[in-house]
Amino acid sequence: MNTLLKINASLFSANGQSSQLTERFAAAWQASHPGSRVVERDLAANPVPHLDGARFMAFLAKPEERSAEQQAVVDFSDALIAELRAADAVVIGLPMYNFGIPSQLKAYFDHIARAGVTFRYTANGPEGLITGKKVYVLATRGGVYAGTPQDSQTAYVRDFLGFIGITDLEFIYAEGLNMGDESKNAALAQAHQSLAALTA
């Protein structure tokens, strides 16, 4: 059974523009993959705690030396990683907030970046351990930033996912959403076309 992991990072959960695009994508993907399933992770409705010193030290502690609190942190991270490993494909709804990714998504990334679990260091440099997955990133922006120095999202998401082994990425942009109705409608229509082509 094919599994799609749908990750929404909008502050507005299902009401966000990026979330509406992931919903549209997931429905089309499921229609083109009979018998498949969609696993949803809404980072606004069910936020991942932001990384702090105590949580980071839990990741570093030896298994036999972890406290109960540290084990709970590791178990939570392990569950996120297992969910990602089980997915054949991933779609991420990615709004732009203040020129960066949502802090909710950064917290999620911080909990799936685990040395010896999702990546390891070798004599030839770091090696990602999460492989064989396709990721679709549906990026929504109020302005127009793709291809400019102000688009810090694309490089960061590509670099982070590549670090843990995911190198097959497709970015779909819906930009200019706060630049008037004509711009918004045109951007969403183009994004819908791109999604339809990807899931055909």
N, C-alpha and C positions, 0 to 999 in steps of 0.2 A: 504494500500500500504506500503510495506516494504521500508525503507529508510536507505541507507548507507552513512555516513558522511566520506569523504576521506580527511584527513589532511596531506598535504605535508609540510615538514619542511626543505627540502634541499635548500641550497643557490642557486642551479642551477635549481630550479623549476622543470619542467617536465623532464629535462635532467639528473637529479640526479639518482643514482642507486636506492635509496630508493623510489623515485617517480615512477620509472619504475616498481618497484615491486608493489606499491599500485595500479597502473594502471592495471597491470596484475590481481591482486586480485579483483579489482572492476569489471572488465569485467567478470571474472569467477563467482563472487558472483551474479552479475545481471543475468547471464545466468541461474543460479540455483534458482533464485527468479523471475520468470516471473511477469512482471508488476511492478517491483520495480524501484526505482530511486536512482541515486547517486548524492549527493551534494558535491561539491568540495570546499575546502578551501586551497589555496596556500599561505603559510605564507611568501614566498619570493616575489611573485608577488604582494600580497596585505598584507603587514606586519601589525601586531598589534603593536601599539606604546608601547615602553617599559614603565614600571610602574615608575612614579616619584611621588614626594610628592603631587603635585596638583591633579593628577589622583586618588591617594589613598584617599585623603581627600574628593574627590567627592563621593567615595563609602561610606564614613562615614557620610556625611552630611545628615540631615533629609530631606525627600522629599520636604517638604514645604519651606525649607530654601536653597535649591540648586540654584545657579546662572544658567544662561543659558548655560554657558560653562560646568559647573558641570553636568547639566542634559544631555548634549550631550555625555559626557563621560559615564554616566550610561546607556544611551540609546544604545551606542555602545556595552557595556558589556552585556546588556540584550539581544541584538540581537545574540551575540555569544552563550549565554546560551540557548536561545530559539532554535537555530539551533542544539545544542547538545541534548537538551531534545527531539526534534522531531525525532532524529535518532534512529533506532532500533539497528544498529550496527555501529561501528566506526573502521576505519583502519587508522593507523598513520605511515607515512614514517619517520623513525628515523635514520638519519645519526649521526655518532659520530664525534664531533669536539673537539679536545683538551681534550679528556677524559670525555666530558659532552654532554648534550643535546644542540641543537642549541638555541641561544638566542631568535630567533623568536618563538620557541615553548614555551620557558619559559615565554615570554611576553604574549602569548596566555593563558597559564595556570594562570598567574597572573590576567587576566581579567575574568576568569571563576570561580575563587575562591572567592566567595562572602558570607560573614557571613549572615545568615538568608535567603539566596537565594539558594546556592548550598550546604551549610553545616550549621549546627547550633550546639551550645554548649548546652549540657544537664547535668543533675546531674551525669550521668554515663559517661560523656566525649563527645567528638565531634561525631556528627552523619551526615553522608553524605545524601544528598537529591536528588542526581541523581542516580536512580537505574534502574534495569531491562535492562541493556545494555551489549553487548558483545563488547570487544575492541581487535583488532588485531594489534600488534605492529611489524612492519617490520624493524628490526634494521640492518643497514649496517655499517661495520667497515673496515678500511684499514688493521688493524691488527687483532689479535685473543685475545679477552678479556672476552668472556662469561664465567662465573663461576670463575673469578679471582677478586682480590681486585681492579683491575683497571676498572672494569665495574661498574661505578657509575650510569649509565643510568637505568638499569633494576630496581634496588631497588627504585630509585627516582620516576620513572614513576609509578611503582606499588603503592608506598606509596601515591603519590599525588592523583592518580585516586581513590584509596581506600578511601582517606579522603573525597572526594566529593560523595562517594557512589558506585563507579564502581569497583567491585571486580572480575569480570569475564574477565580475561585477557589471551591472548595467545601471546607469543613472538616467532617470527621466526627470526633467525639470518642468515645473509650472511656476513661472516668474512673473513679476509685475502685477501681483494679485491685489496690491494696494494702490494701483496707479489708475484707478477708474474702472468702470464696468466693462468698457470695451476691451481694455487690456486684460482684465481678469477673465472674461468670457473666452477670449481668443486663446489665452494660455491654458485654460482648463480643457478647451476643445482639442488643442494640440496634444495635451497630456493624455486625454482619453483615446485619441487616435494611436498614440505610441503604445499605450497599454493594450489596446485591441490587437495591434500587430504582434506584440510580444507573446500574447497568450493564444494566438490563433492556432 
